[in-house]
Amino acid sequence: MKKIIKLSLLIPIILCLFTGCGNKEDFDSNKEKDVYSFKYNDLEITPGEVFDKQQYAGYNDYVELPSCAFEDTDRAYTYDHYEITTYTLNKEERILSIYFLDTEISTTEGVSISDSINKMLDVYGNNYEKNDNLYTYKKEDTSINFIVENDIIVSIEYSYEIET
C-alpha cells in the first residue's frame, strides 16, 4: 500500500518535469513578445521597456521637458546616430521612441533613411497603416514608422503605444 501511495505522488512530479508546470496563463506570460526592437551594436532597444541609464550610457546630449501627457518629465537622449525619448510611468523611466538621425544606421531588418519605398515594402510587406506619407507597421504595442517623400524614406522611428 505504501508503494502505491509513493508512486501516485511521484507521477505528478514526473509529469511536471516533462511537460512543464503551471497554468496556461503562466506559460503564455513567459513567451517572447512579438514587438519591434532596434538593435545597435550589442544593444537591443525596445519601446516600452525600462530605460536603464547604465545600459544606455554614452549619450551626447540630454534634454528634459515637463510632460504634457505623463506624470513627470519627458527626456531626450541624443546619441551619434539616433535619439531615445523617454517618459515616466509609476516612477520608472521608460522608452517612448527611438528616432533615426542619419543614414548611418538601419533598422534591425536592414532598412535605412535614404532607401527606397520598394525596399521598405520588400522587407516589411504591405500590412501597414498609411496616413499621407507616413507608413506605420505595428506589432503588439510597438510600431515602426517611415516617412516617405518621392518614394525615398526620409524618416524612421520606433515607438511605443501607451494605453490611455
Secondary structure, DSSP 8 states (H G I E B T S, - for coil): -HHHHHHHHHHHHHHHHHH--S-HHHHHHTS------EEETTEEE-TTSB--TTTT---SEEEEEE-SSSSSEEEEEE-SSEEEEEEEETTEEEEEEEEE-STT---TTS--TT-BHHHHHHHH-S--EEETTEEEEEETTEEEEEEEETTEEEEEEEEE----
